Structure formats: structure tokens, C-alpha cells
Amino acid sequence: MLDHKSNCITQWFPTLLNLGINVPETRIFHANKASRMYMMKLAWGEEAEEPKCYRELIDAISGAVKELGSPAFLRSGVTSAKHSYAESCYLRDSDARTIEERVLQIVEFSESVDMIGLPTDVWVVRKFIEGEYDFTAFAHMPVAREFRFFARDGAFLCHHPYWPPDSIIRPMDIDKDITPLSREEMSRRLEHTQRPLQDDEFAHLKAKTVSVTHELMGAWSVDWMYDKENKRWVLIDMALMEMSFHWAGCKNGEK
């Protein structure tokens, strides 16, 4: 059984801060057992009395969105359910009802993963990063310029563009997401978005990835996204390598 708790942002984010890695501004909250049980019951469609701690959690998330600015990015400690982007991780504003809907979408997704689901004891609000992208997909999610690097115990292994072309469904133009793209046009735009890194970019991201995994130890995937507004690369996520996807043909992805 996979150890999803080891992927929790609370396990690796403090190390990133200590190393001075570029990360989105982040606020982390903890949900106690009463809040988690209430959220699960709502996700299952059951009626339940709302505990005070749950309302405090929603208010805290709303307050963080107000502090960081809208839009904002929402996730649990281990997932954002990003394939449901517009209904899960994307927060247009701090409206409490909308936040509750997004939280429950992530809880519902978390419950569907593996036999025992994903943990929902940690909740995270992040400052929204405006990425470089030429189209959206899935549920209006920007398919941005991102790369995944892999390293073990401070030794670099490999890197890949984040999005394999075959994984992308419902590609849409960025004119308010109303114009579907052909697979040919989507592939052309994705090729531009995922163009190879410049030598200095690669050296920088490789060095940062190595430094992070040297501190954390173990084998990790490290996801980097280009921040278009600030013109820099930002580390947006990490996970144990055994739970992370490699592109087909990569020897490091072989079991």
C-alpha cells in the first residue's frame, strides 16, 4: 500500500523554505477529525450537523484567499484534483460557499483514490501563479510550461515535460475556453509550451532539485512551473518517485 502521507506538503515544504527555493506564497491549515468526518459525510451525500471547527476551517481558507489575493489555488496536503480545475483547485474569490464546493470536490476525489483514499487532514491556499500557456484542457485548466525533475539522495536522475500529449483531453483555445482545438493544433501548441529548456535553465533546475533531495533524502519527483509574471521558475509540487509518472521509455520509471 502506498504511503501517501509521505507526499504531504508538510513533509517537504519547510525544507524548501529553509533552502530559499522559489515557491508560491503558501498558507497551511489542519483539519481535525470532526472536520474530516463532516466533509466525508457531505461528499457521500449524507446529512450531518456542522461542527464549529469545520466552519473555522472554511473561514481560515477564505481569510487566506483575501490575504494572498484572488484568484488563489486550493489543495489538500497531497492533491489538488487539478483535472477538475474549475470545480476544485481554482478559487476565483474568497466566497465561503464556493470554497466549500471546491473543498468537497477535492474530498470526493480523495475518497476515490486507492482502497483507503487520500488524507484530507491538511489544507493549503497558495498565491496563484500565472503560467505560460497556449491552451487549456480538462476543466479549463491552463496547460502551462512545466517540467518534472527526478533525483535520489541528491543525485540527478532525469527530467521530462510535465504533460505527455496523450494525457490531454478536451483541449480548448484560450478565448474564454469556447473553441475546441484539433489534436494537431493542440500538439503544435504543446510543443511550443514544452520546448526544451535553455542550458542555463536546465542547470539551475537540476542544481535546485539536487539540493532539495540531498536534504530530504530518498527518491523524489520535483515539479517546476514557469512564473510568467515574475519571469522565474517556481517549485510547485513534490512526490515520492515511486508514486510519480515517468514518460514511456525512461529507464528510471521501470519497476
C-alpha positions as CSV (number, residue, x, y, z in Angstrom):
1,M,0.0,0.0,0.0
2,L,1.4,3.4,-1.0
3,D,2.3,5.8,1.8
4,H,0.5,9.0,0.7
5,K,1.3,10.7,4.0
6,S,4.9,11.0,3.0
7,N,3.9,13.1,0.0
8,C,2.1,15.6,2.2
9,I,3.3,19.2,1.7
10,T,4.1,19.4,5.4
11,Q,6.8,16.8,4.9
12,W,8.8,18.8,2.2
13,F,7.7,22.4,2.2
14,P,9.7,23.5,5.3
15,T,12.8,22.2,3.6
16,L,12.1,24.4,0.5
17,L,11.7,27.5,2.7
18,N,15.0,26.7,4.5
19,L,16.8,26.4,1.2
20,G,15.4,29.6,-0.2
21,I,13.7,27.8,-3.2
22,N,11.2,29.8,-5.2
23,V,7.8,28.7,-4.2
24,P,4.3,30.2,-4.3
25,E,3.3,32.1,-1.2
26,T,1.5,29.5,0.9
27,R,-0.8,29.1,3.9
28,I,-1.3,25.7,5.5
29,F,-4.2,24.7,7.7
30,H,-5.0,21.5,9.6
31,A,-8.4,19.8,9.7
32,N,-9.2,17.8,12.9
33,K,-11.1,14.5,12.9
34,A,-14.5,16.2,13.4
35,S,-14.0,18.4,10.3
36,R,-12.7,15.5,8.2
37,M,-15.6,13.2,9.1
38,Y,-18.1,16.0,8.4
39,M,-16.5,16.7,5.0
40,M,-16.6,13.0,4.1
41,K,-20.3,12.7,5.0
42,L,-21.1,15.7,2.8
43,A,-19.1,14.2,0.0
44,W,-21.0,11.0,0.4
45,G,-24.3,12.9,0.2
46,E,-25.2,12.3,3.9
47,E,-26.7,14.8,6.2
48,A,-24.8,15.8,9.3
49,E,-24.6,18.5,11.9
50,E,-21.9,21.0,11.0
51,P,-19.2,21.2,13.7
52,K,-17.8,24.6,14.7
53,C,-14.3,23.5,13.7
54,Y,-15.3,22.9,10.1
55,R,-16.7,26.5,9.8
56,E,-13.5,27.8,11.3
57,L,-11.5,25.9,8.7
58,I,-13.6,27.4,5.8
59,D,-13.3,30.8,7.3
60,A,-9.5,30.4,7.6
61,I,-9.2,29.4,4.0
62,S,-11.4,32.3,3.0
63,G,-9.2,34.6,5.0
64,A,-6.1,33.3,3.3
65,V,-7.5,34.0,-0.1
66,K,-8.3,37.6,0.9
67,E,-4.7,37.9,2.2
68,L,-3.0,36.4,-0.8
69,G,-5.3,37.9,-3.4
70,S,-7.6,36.4,-5.9
71,P,-7.5,34.2,-7.8
72,A,-5.9,31.6,-5.5
73,F,-5.0,27.9,-5.7
74,L,-6.5,25.4,-3.3
75,R,-5.3,21.9,-2.5
76,S,-5.1,19.3,0.3
77,G,-1.8,18.2,1.6
78,V,-1.4,15.7,-1.2
79,T,-3.7,16.6,-4.1
80,S,-5.5,19.5,-5.9
81,A,-7.7,17.3,-8.1
82,K,-6.4,19.5,-10.9
83,H,-8.2,17.7,-13.6
84,S,-11.4,19.2,-12.3
85,Y,-9.6,22.5,-12.2
86,A,-12.5,25.0,-12.4
87,E,-14.5,23.0,-9.8
88,S,-11.7,22.0,-7.5
89,C,-8.4,23.9,-7.1
90,Y,-9.1,27.2,-8.7
91,L,-10.6,29.9,-6.4
92,R,-11.8,32.9,-8.2
93,D,-12.5,34.7,-4.9
94,S,-12.9,34.3,-1.2
95,D,-16.7,33.4,-1.2
96,A,-17.2,30.8,1.5
97,R,-19.8,28.8,-0.4
98,T,-17.6,28.5,-3.4
99,I,-14.7,27.4,-1.1
100,E,-16.9,24.7,0.4
101,E,-17.8,23.4,-3.0
102,R,-14.2,23.2,-4.0
103,V,-13.1,21.6,-0.8
104,L,-15.8,18.9,-1.2
105,Q,-14.8,18.3,-4.8
106,I,-11.2,17.6,-3.5
107,V,-12.5,15.4,-0.7
108,E,-14.7,13.4,-3.1
109,F,-11.7,12.9,-5.4
110,S,-9.5,11.9,-2.5
111,E,-12.0,9.3,-1.3
112,S,-11.9,7.7,-4.8
113,V,-8.1,7.1,-4.8
114,D,-6.8,3.6,-3.9
115,M,-8.6,1.5,-1.3
116,I,-8.5,3.8,1.6
117,G,-8.4,7.2,-0.2
118,L,-6.0,10.1,0.3
119,P,-5.7,12.0,3.6
120,T,-7.6,15.3,3.9
121,D,-6.1,16.5,7.2
122,V,-4.1,19.3,5.7
123,W,-5.4,22.1,3.5
124,V,-3.4,24.6,1.6
125,V,-4.1,28.0,0.0
126,R,-1.4,29.3,-2.4
127,K,-0.9,32.5,-4.3
128,F,-2.0,31.9,-7.9
129,I,1.0,31.6,-10.3
130,E,0.3,32.9,-13.8
131,G,2.0,30.3,-16.0
132,E,3.0,30.4,-19.7
133,Y,0.3,28.5,-21.7
134,D,-1.3,28.5,-25.1
135,F,-4.4,26.5,-24.4
136,T,-6.5,24.9,-21.6
137,A,-7.7,21.3,-21.1
138,F,-9.7,19.0,-18.9
139,A,-11.9,21.5,-16.9
140,H,-10.5,24.8,-18.2
141,M,-7.1,24.1,-16.7
142,P,-4.2,26.1,-18.2
143,V,-1.7,23.6,-19.7
144,A,1.4,25.5,-18.6
145,R,5.1,25.3,-19.1
146,E,6.1,22.8,-16.5
147,F,8.9,20.2,-16.1
148,R,9.3,17.3,-13.7
149,F,12.8,16.5,-12.4
150,F,13.8,13.3,-10.6
151,A,16.6,12.9,-8.2
152,R,17.6,10.4,-5.5
153,D,19.6,11.3,-2.4
154,G,21.0,14.4,-4.1
155,A,21.9,12.6,-7.3
156,F,20.1,13.8,-10.5
157,L,18.2,11.0,-12.5
158,C,16.2,12.5,-15.3
159,H,13.6,15.1,-16.3
160,H,10.6,15.3,-18.6
161,P,8.0,17.8,-19.7
162,Y,5.1,17.5,-17.3
163,W,2.3,16.8,-19.9
164,P,2.5,13.8,-22.2
165,P,0.4,14.7,-25.3
166,D,-1.8,11.6,-25.0
167,S,-2.8,12.5,-21.4
168,I,-4.5,15.7,-22.5
169,I,-8.3,15.7,-23.1
170,R,-10.7,18.5,-24.2
171,P,-8.1,20.9,-25.4
172,M,-9.6,24.4,-25.8
173,D,-8.4,27.7,-27.1
174,I,-7.8,30.5,-24.6
175,D,-10.5,32.7,-26.0
176,K,-12.7,32.1,-22.9
177,D,-12.5,28.4,-23.4
178,I,-15.2,28.2,-26.1
179,T,-13.2,26.9,-29.1
180,P,-12.1,23.3,-29.2
181,L,-8.7,22.6,-30.6
182,S,-7.8,19.8,-33.0
183,R,-5.3,17.3,-31.8
184,E,-2.9,18.6,-34.5
185,E,-3.2,22.2,-33.3
186,M,-3.0,21.1,-29.6
187,S,0.2,19.2,-30.4
188,R,1.7,22.2,-32.1
189,R,0.9,24.5,-29.2
190,L,2.1,21.9,-26.6
191,E,5.4,21.5,-28.5
192,H,6.0,25.2,-28.1
193,T,5.0,25.2,-24.4
194,Q,7.2,22.3,-23.7
195,R,10.2,23.4,-25.8
196,P,13.5,22.3,-24.4
197,L,15.0,24.2,-21.5
198,Q,17.8,26.6,-22.2
199,D,21.2,25.3,-20.9
200,D,21.2,27.8,-18.0
201,E,17.6,27.0,-17.1
202,F,18.3,23.2,-17.0
203,A,21.5,23.7,-14.9
204,H,19.6,25.9,-12.5
205,L,16.6,23.5,-12.1
206,K,18.9,20.5,-11.9
207,A,21.0,22.1,-9.1
208,K,17.9,23.1,-7.1
209,T,16.4,19.7,-7.5
210,V,19.6,18.0,-6.3
211,S,19.9,20.3,-3.3
212,V,16.3,19.6,-2.2
213,T,16.7,15.8,-2.5
214,H,20.0,15.9,-0.7
215,E,18.3,17.5,2.3
216,L,15.2,15.2,2.2
217,M,16.9,12.1,1.0
218,G,15.1,9.4,-0.8
219,A,13.9,9.4,-4.5
220,W,11.6,12.3,-5.4
221,S,9.9,13.9,-8.3
222,V,10.1,17.7,-8.3
223,D,7.7,19.8,-10.4
224,W,8.8,23.2,-11.7
225,M,6.5,25.7,-13.4
226,Y,7.5,28.9,-15.2
227,D,6.1,32.0,-13.5
228,K,5.3,34.3,-16.4
229,E,4.7,37.4,-14.3
230,N,7.9,37.2,-12.3
231,K,10.0,35.5,-15.0
232,R,11.3,32.7,-12.8
233,W,10.9,29.0,-12.2
234,V,8.8,28.0,-9.2
235,L,8.8,24.7,-7.4
236,I,5.0,23.9,-7.2
237,D,4.9,20.2,-6.0
238,M,6.9,17.2,-4.9
239,A,6.1,13.5,-4.5
240,L,8.0,10.2,-3.8
241,M,9.3,8.9,-7.1
242,E,7.6,5.6,-6.7
243,M,4.2,7.4,-6.9
244,S,5.2,9.7,-9.8
245,F,4.8,9.3,-13.6
246,H,7.8,8.9,-16.0
247,W,7.4,9.3,-19.7
248,A,7.4,6.0,-21.6
249,G,10.8,4.6,-22.3
250,C,12.5,6.3,-19.3
251,K,14.6,3.7,-17.5
252,N,14.0,5.3,-14.2
253,G,10.3,4.6,-14.5
254,E,10.8,0.9,-14.9
255,K,9.6,-1.2,-12.0
